[in-house]
Amino acid sequence: MRKIKVGIVGYGLSGATFHAPLLSVLEQFQIAKVVSSNKEKVQKDLKDVEVVGSLEEILEDPSIDLAVITTPSGLHYEMAKQSLIAGKHVILEKPMVVEAWEAEELIKIAEEKNLLLSVYHNRRWDNDFLTVKKLMDDGVLGEINTYQVHYDRYRPVVRDRWREKPGPGSGMLYDLGSHLIDQALHLFGLPQFVSADVFSQKENAETDDYFHVILGYEKLRVILHSGSIVPYNGPRYQVHGSKGSFIKYGLDCQEADLSEGKKPVDDSWGADDPEFYGKLVTVEGENEIHETIETLHGSYLTYYQAVADSILNGKKAPVTAQEGLAVIKIIDAAFESSKGKKAIYIK
């Protein structure tokens, strides 16, 4: 079987935690080169992989098929453009880019060159989201009227990292917000309007660290929320429909496991702690039926398996560039809504 040779651009949290471990266990891929200034860290994780100092050293290598770009968001556009022009397939860490026009230009280049351009919205394969999606697909909850999801943290002190410094693509809405927005658009499509409150709560904060975004549909309201000064989390998911409600606590374990150096090598990967199994309440007449719903296993590997199928067999990308663009448009609308203190209607 022909292996897809990969160049990973950047080896910070994203490259080292969310991409390299997955690529290294899939037989369809071979990590050939990594762009990093920390050769020791890369070689500790990936042994014989060549460490290079620039994107050009990947683009000039004709054997490399795929560039995985995990650098800060403000660098995505230029790096992806160079990679596509050089004839490489491209995966961009989320958010895809910072400006909608950047995404539109990249989409055009990728289409002209018949190259894969995908965005790593991996949290479509979180165990909790997969469980919510299945309940909705199976019609268990009926017609959904309220979908609310929180991604809260307790990080009250500003840290010295690019996401918390002023700059293109920094701040919580671009970071965690892009995950929640992508999940919502995947389930419900584009909303009619966006209403948002985005600001900073931390002392000495230089970027937004709080958001409350409402996506408005006909009779559905999607509520996406994140705060950074939340010592004790409430429910992660609250989904209400005409037939029932589903309440889920806890966070998918894959990020924590990858951060600890674990890899998805057996069937236990992505399993939820039974303590955090969700509660389903359905209504039949005047009766309430209470059930505990076992969480489906999460699987970030599914994303890269689908990428391989796309590159090798021409199948649809697991997350399309158009879907990445849609997330940026909603983020733009959320900032505009918060600034103007009004709802922004999506054209």
Steps between C-alpha positions, in 0.01 A plus 500: 500500500630843408554712807407868512816687594434783743678819596384644832548876520542600864546276803337682787191378687302435183765322293640294786171410668223494240670405174827309534365229737209423265706502182765280660259211567323499163659279235378728219735779610872556545623812679799599286595844627410738782560874500610591852764690693493230769678207338546316828126498575408376154757223496403390849146442372565396140856361507637495146273767347697781335468837673530804274497873557259633240184431305699526177693184590171311497364664187818435304487129582312327214441188710277681752129479419336677793583810704339511846515861617483542878653846539323802660181591317632822350754299299253252352404690187849566363630154588199324353518711184868418450434131564211477254693684230784251556255217431456371855177387660434714809349452844462814708467497875185683604401774454559468128616860456419839651318675215226359279666625181810301588295181516327581173832547321642176638188312394536634147867394476427153641216448252712615206780260597268216605657483847359410837448802727351406836470648849576302814169543683574186698232554761237366264645171628476575872317222680233732643427669167475165319249387764290815467504469121386138511211581734393775262542285188296222662217746576507418872470866600247599234520846346787686668410841642801576724859383455741634760865408538766637736877483467607656828838505672656631819802694377469834681860611440614630160770275357794590279387340174395632161130419544482747791687781330350748251536377146316337212303195609575529871238487774243250622241540224748401228637221721226311682223686322595358163449147638154571635393693191615222268309240701183710489525566125564129443172421675276786393656686206533876477279703737275790409675733745780522756480684834813504713676638805879474471739667744778457758438405863854425622701773667759641255351299212600617151263277303145372539468218753119479524229455243128432493380444146141437393430359155140563400300265281120478448393350833845387609750688709860380517692636800878474499682614813852515637652660807853488639420562868276201571626310807231232476333401175131452447355284222698490178197419284135583551287399203122534512246381245130429462543144633770534760814650647861386518741634764870414491787593732871453447746553215621256236817329625703489177684830545603410854613154393699633205661761727615217728669328208236231447411391148182358345620143455210290635121490533503676838600829337249783542291320764319719750509462876162346598473777759442740211249300298216730398145503631210468259147590604221427252131571537225252420160642581519608861794276575871585510746228411851548642794319341878509524655507153839338453729740316624395159878474466674808368731459202728773368657226287184501289595843366837385368361171371256705293783728384686195370188384319465844346859521377532137386147432375352840420238490776359816658715669766389433859478877554483703181662837446152645440403384849812666638401822323150484650650495851704814425189679374315420824797619708502825301127543564544428872767770539284744303198416713688546826651829390173643369283340768257370238409184315679446169297331227685251280466563128 
